[in-house]
Structure formats: C-alpha cells, structure tokens
Amino acid sequence: MLRHTAICTSSLAFRDDWPEWLALYGCSPDEFADWVCCDTMLSASQAAIDGLGFAMGRTPLVDRDIREGRLIEPFQRRLKSNTGYYVTSTPEHARRKTVKMFVEWLLEQFTHAES
C-alpha cells in the first residue's frame, strides 16, 4: 500500500485521520509514494473510487460504496472518531414531527455505523 498514493482531506470540519492511522501501524507519512489532498471526504472517496489512491472515510459516508464493491476496506482495524456531531434547531422547529423523525433517523444511522 505504501508504494501508492494516499488521498487526504483538508476539510476544516474533520481532521485528517492518516497521521493517527499510520502511527497505529508504525508507518510514516513519508513512506507513501505520493499524496493527493481533497477539500472534502466525499471528494476523497470519489478519488479512491476513480482509482487515484487510498483514502480514509467515515463509516456512514462509505458503507454503501463498500457494500456495493466500489471501495474496499483493506484492513479490519478501524479508528474511533473523537469528533462530536450535533443537530441544532430552533425550539419551534424542534417540536415539528418531521424534524423529530429526521433526528431519530440520523441517530439510527450513526448508531448502526458504530456497531
């Protein structure tokens, strides 16, 4: 893998997980042949689908692509995210049935992703 290109993200919303993952396996970022940096995780995932290299992904964003064979998960070990996720709303909107249903669905997606 280290003879290939690593695809990182420069998103302000999410930290890039490559340094932590490489440390977990005792590798250095210098060991990759090349690096490509994308502005979002979705564009990084698409770059991997297009064959440009290896990318990190968040489970809810890449599960379908893994299930449908567009991406592979070459290692069994996963990193736990320390990132917090928040749903915000005005009190008025939070009482709406559609908003409650959306929040419930969203929580189910993240609960499923953690199992």
C-alpha positions in Angstrom: 0.0 0.0 0.0 2.8 2.4 0.9 4.0 2.4 -2.8 0.8 4.0 -3.8 -0.9 7.4 -3.4 -2.6 8.5 -0.2 -5.6 10.7 -0.5 -6.1 13.1 2.4 -8.7 15.7 3.2 -8.1 19.4 4.1 -11.6 19.9 5.4 -12.0 22.2 8.4 -14.9 20.1 9.6 -13.0 16.9 10.0 -9.4 16.2 10.9 -7.4 14.0 8.5 -7.0 10.6 10.1 -3.9 9.5 8.2 -1.4 10.5 10.8 -3.2 8.6 13.5 -3.8 5.5 11.3 -0.2 5.4 10.2 1.1 5.7 13.8 -1.2 2.8 14.7 0.6 0.6 12.1 4.1 2.0 12.8 4.4 3.8 9.5 5.5 7.3 8.5 3.6 9.6 6.1 6.9 9.8 4.1 6.5 6.1 3.1 3.7 6.8 0.6 4.8 7.3 -3.0 2.7 10.5 -3.3 -0.1 12.4 -1.7 -3.3 14.0 -3.1 -5.3 16.3 -1.0 -9.1 16.9 -1.5 -11.2 19.5 0.1 -13.9 17.1 1.4 -14.3 13.5 2.4 -16.8 12.9 -0.4 -14.3 14.1 -3.0 -11.6 12.0 -1.4 -13.8 8.9 -1.5 -14.7 9.6 -5.1 -10.9 10.0 -5.9 -10.4 6.5 -4.4 -13.4 5.1 -6.4 -11.7 6.6 -9.5 -8.5 4.7 -8.7 -6.3 7.6 -7.7 -5.2 6.1 -4.4 -6.2 5.1 -0.9 -8.5 7.3 1.2 -9.8 7.4 4.7 -13.6 7.5 5.1 -16.2 7.9 7.8 -18.4 4.8 8.0 -21.7 6.5 7.3 -20.2 8.0 4.2 -18.5 5.0 2.7 -20.5 2.0 3.8 -22.7 1.8 0.7 -19.7 2.1 -1.6 -18.0 -0.8 0.3 -21.2 -2.9 0.2 -21.6 -2.3 -3.5 -18.0 -3.0 -4.3 -16.9 0.5 -5.4 -14.5 0.7 -2.4 -12.7 -1.9 -0.3 -11.8 -2.0 3.4 -8.3 -3.5 3.2 -7.8 -3.6 7.0 -10.0 -4.9 9.7 -8.9 -2.3 12.2 -10.9 0.9 12.4 -10.2 4.2 14.2 -12.7 5.5 16.6 -13.7 9.1 15.8 -13.4 11.7 18.6 -15.5 14.0 16.6 -18.8 15.2 18.1 -21.9 15.6 15.9 -24.7 18.0 16.8 -28.1 18.6 15.4 -29.3 22.2 16.1 -32.6 23.8 15.6 -34.8 26.5 17.0 -37.2 25.2 19.7 -40.1 25.9 17.4 -38.7 23.7 14.6 -37.6 21.0 17.1 -41.2 20.3 18.0 -42.2 19.5 14.4 -42.9 15.9 13.7 -40.7 15.9 10.5 -37.8 17.3 12.4 -38.2 14.7 15.2 -38.4 11.9 12.6 -35.2 13.2 10.9 -33.3 13.4 14.1 -34.4 9.9 15.0 -33.3 8.6 11.6 -30.0 10.4 11.9 -29.3 8.9 15.3 -30.1 5.4 13.9 -27.6 5.9 11.1 -24.8 6.8 13.5 -25.8 4.0 15.9 -25.7 1.5 13.1 -22.3 2.8 11.9 -20.8 2.2 15.4 -22.0 -1.4 15.6 
